[in-house]
């Protein structure tokens, strides 16, 4: 497959790769061999990831988990070039992962070479934060390692085979780009007081149509997605900084500390101050 693959970051136990496809025809690639355990976030485009008896319909809101040692092909189904963020792990990390998640069928069934699962607003935020830090050149090693490990835990901890994709080809062809733009806008502007009209305007659709499209693709309303992103940002700041709770509230997009405390307690089961004590 013709693609630009850049290494964004290398640590002692993983690499983060930026994958951008350069194929100009909707054809199926030649078989390619995967020699590493990978977690891949689909950022743009739509393609079929074909491995063994499965063909996964990959697009925004999907994560591919691939075992090492198997061949796959890729069939392009969308006119927008595919983009993915790939976190690649060495053999020893994969061995430890299999031990830790040993009861999960994905790691015990040799016929399951790869798996696709959906994202949540929290994992979307973690991926966005990781990519933003690496592209900005301001990422600290411990901060980056922490983000990657949380991505692993959230992705593998709830690992389940995904059912048939309910989104039709026409729906994806017409609106996949809209949802990609909307999520990018929310993840960039979540600290701001943004409205449905703001997000819809950034995607060049009406607010009414945008709200229905977004919920169809993500399973949640734009406001629920925004709230989850804000709470995830606050959670990370509580765990990794000594900033006052009020400052974290405003930095995460809440209009008052009281509103933030109530929302966080409903989300985490503890007040922000108590959560900080428990995770210190």
C-alpha positions as CSV (number, residue, x, y, z in Angstrom):
1,X,0.0,0.0,0.0
2,X,1.3,3.5,-0.8
3,X,1.4,5.5,2.4
4,X,3.3,8.1,4.3
5,X,4.2,6.7,7.7
6,X,6.0,8.9,10.2
7,X,7.2,8.0,13.6
8,X,5.9,10.6,16.0
9,X,7.3,9.1,19.2
10,X,9.4,6.2,20.4
11,X,9.6,5.0,24.0
12,X,11.0,1.9,25.7
13,X,7.8,0.0,25.2
14,X,5.8,1.5,22.2
15,X,6.0,3.6,19.1
16,X,3.4,6.1,17.9
17,X,3.0,6.3,14.1
18,X,1.2,8.7,11.9
19,X,-0.3,6.8,8.9
20,X,-1.5,8.7,5.8
21,X,-2.6,6.7,2.8
22,X,-1.6,7.9,-0.7
23,X,-3.6,5.4,-2.7
24,X,-5.6,7.1,-5.4
25,X,-7.8,4.2,-6.5
26,X,-10.4,2.2,-4.5
27,X,-8.5,-1.0,-4.8
28,X,-7.5,-3.8,-2.5
29,X,-3.9,-3.8,-1.4
30,X,-1.5,-6.7,-1.7
31,X,-1.2,-8.9,1.5
32,X,0.8,-7.2,4.2
33,X,2.3,-8.8,7.2
34,X,1.9,-7.4,10.7
35,X,4.8,-8.1,13.0
36,X,3.7,-6.1,16.0
37,X,0.7,-5.7,18.3
38,X,-1.1,-2.5,17.4
39,X,-3.9,-0.3,18.5
40,X,-5.0,2.0,15.6
41,X,-7.3,4.9,15.8
42,X,-9.0,5.8,12.5
43,X,-9.0,9.6,12.0
44,X,-10.2,10.1,8.5
45,X,-11.6,8.1,5.6
46,X,-13.3,4.7,5.3
47,X,-11.7,1.4,4.4
48,X,-12.2,-2.4,4.9
49,X,-9.5,-4.1,6.9
50,X,-9.5,-7.7,5.7
51,X,-7.9,-10.4,7.8
52,X,-8.6,-14.1,7.8
53,X,-12.5,-14.6,7.7
54,X,-13.3,-11.0,8.8
55,X,-13.6,-7.7,7.0
56,X,-13.8,-4.7,9.4
57,X,-15.5,-1.5,8.1
58,X,-13.1,1.1,9.6
59,X,-13.9,4.8,9.9
60,X,-14.0,7.6,12.5
61,X,-15.2,6.2,15.9
62,X,-13.5,2.9,15.3
63,X,-10.3,1.4,16.7
64,X,-8.5,-1.6,15.2
65,X,-6.6,-4.0,17.5
66,X,-4.3,-6.3,15.6
67,X,-2.2,-9.2,16.8
68,X,1.3,-9.8,15.5
69,X,2.0,-12.6,13.0
70,X,-0.9,-12.4,10.5
71,X,-1.4,-11.1,7.0
72,X,-4.1,-8.6,6.0
73,X,-5.3,-6.5,3.1
74,X,-7.0,-3.1,2.9
75,X,-9.8,-2.2,0.5
76,X,-10.5,1.5,0.1
77,X,-14.2,2.5,0.0
78,X,-14.1,6.3,0.4
79,X,-12.7,9.1,-1.7
80,X,-11.0,10.8,1.3
81,X,-7.5,9.4,1.9
82,X,-7.3,7.3,5.1
83,X,-5.5,8.6,8.2
84,X,-4.7,6.6,11.3
85,X,-2.8,7.0,14.5
86,X,-1.1,3.7,15.2
87,X,0.4,2.7,18.6
88,X,2.7,-0.2,18.1
89,X,4.0,-2.4,20.9
90,X,6.9,-4.9,20.9
91,X,6.7,-8.6,21.6
92,X,7.3,-8.4,25.4
93,X,4.5,-5.9,25.9
94,X,2.2,-8.2,23.9
95,X,3.2,-11.1,26.0
96,X,2.4,-9.2,29.2
97,X,-0.9,-8.0,27.8
98,X,-1.9,-11.6,27.0
99,X,-1.2,-12.6,30.6
100,X,-3.1,-9.6,32.0
101,X,-6.1,-10.1,29.7
102,X,-5.8,-13.8,29.5
103,X,-9.5,-14.5,30.0
104,X,-10.5,-12.4,27.0
105,X,-11.4,-14.5,24.0
106,X,-9.5,-12.2,21.7
107,X,-6.2,-13.3,23.2
108,X,-7.1,-17.0,23.6
109,X,-8.8,-17.6,20.2
110,X,-6.2,-18.1,17.4
111,X,-8.8,-17.6,14.8
112,X,-9.3,-14.0,16.0
113,X,-6.4,-12.2,14.3
114,X,-7.8,-8.7,14.7
115,X,-10.7,-7.0,16.3
116,X,-12.5,-3.7,15.8
117,X,-14.2,-1.8,18.6
118,X,-15.9,1.6,19.0
119,X,-14.5,4.6,20.7
120,X,-16.0,6.6,23.6
121,X,-15.8,10.3,24.1
122,X,-13.1,9.6,26.7
123,X,-10.9,7.5,24.3
124,X,-11.5,10.1,21.6
125,X,-10.1,12.7,24.0
126,X,-7.1,10.6,25.0
127,X,-6.2,10.0,21.4
128,X,-6.6,13.7,20.5
129,X,-4.6,14.8,23.5
130,X,-1.8,12.3,22.6
131,X,-1.7,13.3,19.0
132,X,-1.8,17.0,19.8
133,X,1.1,16.8,22.3
134,X,3.3,14.8,19.9
135,X,2.7,17.1,16.9
136,X,3.3,20.2,19.1
137,X,6.7,18.8,20.2
138,X,5.8,19.7,23.8
139,X,5.1,16.2,25.1
140,X,6.9,15.1,28.3
141,X,7.9,11.4,28.5
142,X,5.9,10.5,31.6
143,X,2.9,12.4,30.4
144,X,3.0,10.6,27.0
145,X,3.5,7.2,28.7
146,X,0.5,7.8,31.0
147,X,-1.8,8.7,28.0
148,X,-0.7,5.6,26.1
149,X,-1.3,3.3,29.0
150,X,-4.7,4.7,29.7
151,X,-5.6,4.3,26.0
152,X,-4.5,0.6,26.3
153,X,-6.5,0.1,29.5
154,X,-9.7,1.7,28.2
155,X,-9.5,0.0,24.8
156,X,-8.6,-3.5,25.9
157,X,-10.5,-3.4,29.2
158,X,-13.8,-3.3,27.5
159,X,-12.8,-5.3,24.5
160,X,-15.7,-6.9,22.7
161,X,-16.3,-8.0,19.1
162,X,-18.3,-5.3,17.4
163,X,-21.6,-6.2,15.7
164,X,-22.4,-5.3,12.1
165,X,-22.0,-1.7,11.3
166,X,-25.5,-0.1,11.2
167,X,-24.2,2.8,9.0
168,X,-25.0,2.4,5.4
169,X,-22.5,3.1,2.6
170,X,-24.5,6.1,1.4
171,X,-24.8,7.6,4.9
172,X,-21.0,7.3,5.3
173,X,-20.3,8.7,1.9
174,X,-22.5,11.8,2.6
175,X,-21.8,12.5,6.3
176,X,-18.5,10.8,7.4
177,X,-16.6,14.0,6.8
178,X,-19.2,16.0,8.8
179,X,-18.7,13.9,11.9
180,X,-14.9,13.9,11.5
181,X,-15.0,17.7,11.4
182,X,-17.4,18.0,14.3
183,X,-15.3,15.8,16.6
184,X,-12.2,17.7,15.7
185,X,-13.9,21.0,16.4
186,X,-15.2,19.8,19.8
187,X,-11.8,18.4,20.8
188,X,-10.1,21.7,19.9
189,X,-12.6,24.0,21.4
190,X,-14.0,22.1,24.4
191,X,-12.7,24.7,27.0
192,X,-14.8,27.4,25.2
193,X,-18.5,28.1,25.5
194,X,-19.5,26.5,22.1
195,X,-23.0,26.1,20.8
196,X,-24.7,23.6,18.5
197,X,-24.8,26.4,15.9
198,X,-21.0,26.9,16.2
199,X,-20.2,23.2,15.6
200,X,-22.8,22.9,12.8
201,X,-21.4,26.0,11.1
202,X,-17.9,24.5,11.3
203,X,-19.2,21.5,9.4
204,X,-21.3,23.6,6.9
205,X,-24.6,21.9,7.8
206,X,-27.8,23.1,9.6
207,X,-28.0,22.6,13.4
208,X,-31.0,20.3,13.0
209,X,-29.5,18.0,10.5
210,X,-26.1,18.0,12.3
211,X,-27.6,16.9,15.6
212,X,-29.2,13.9,14.0
213,X,-26.2,13.0,12.0
214,X,-23.8,13.2,15.0
215,X,-26.0,11.0,17.2
216,X,-26.4,8.4,14.4
217,X,-22.6,8.1,14.1
218,X,-21.5,8.4,17.7
219,X,-24.5,7.1,19.7
220,X,-24.6,10.3,21.8
221,X,-25.7,13.9,21.5
222,X,-23.1,16.7,20.8
223,X,-23.6,18.0,24.4
224,X,-23.0,14.5,25.9
225,X,-19.8,14.1,23.8
226,X,-18.6,17.6,24.9
227,X,-19.3,17.0,28.6
228,X,-17.5,13.6,28.5
229,X,-14.4,15.3,26.9
230,X,-14.5,18.1,29.5
231,X,-14.7,15.6,32.4
232,X,-11.9,13.5,31.0
233,X,-9.7,16.6,30.7
234,X,-10.4,17.5,34.3
235,X,-9.7,14.0,35.4
236,X,-6.2,14.1,33.9
237,X,-5.5,17.5,35.3
238,X,-6.6,16.4,38.8
239,X,-4.2,13.4,38.6
240,X,-1.2,15.1,37.0
241,X,-1.2,18.7,38.3
242,X,-1.5,20.6,41.5
243,X,-3.7,23.2,40.0
244,X,-6.6,24.4,42.2
245,X,-10.0,22.8,41.5
246,X,-11.5,26.1,40.4
247,X,-8.7,26.6,37.8
248,X,-9.2,23.0,36.5
249,X,-13.0,23.7,36.2
250,X,-12.5,26.7,34.0
251,X,-9.7,25.2,32.0
252,X,-12.0,22.2,31.2
253,X,-14.8,24.5,30.0
254,X,-17.1,24.6,33.0
255,X,-18.6,28.0,33.8
256,X,-18.4,27.6,37.6
257,X,-16.6,25.5,40.2
258,X,-20.0,24.4,41.6
259,X,-21.2,23.2,38.3
260,X,-18.0,21.3,37.7
261,X,-18.0,19.7,41.1
262,X,-21.6,18.4,40.7
263,X,-20.9,17.1,37.2
264,X,-17.6,15.5,38.2
265,X,-19.2,13.8,41.3
266,X,-21.9,12.3,39.1
267,X,-19.3,11.1,36.6
268,X,-16.6,9.7,39.0
269,X,-18.6,9.1,42.2
270,X,-16.4,11.4,44.2
271,X,-15.8,15.1,44.5
272,X,-12.8,16.5,42.6
273,X,-10.8,17.0,45.8
274,X,-11.6,13.4,46.9
275,X,-10.7,12.0,43.5
276,X,-7.4,13.8,43.6
277,X,-6.6,12.2,47.0
278,X,-7.6,8.7,45.8
279,X,-5.4,8.9,42.7
280,X,-2.4,10.7,44.2
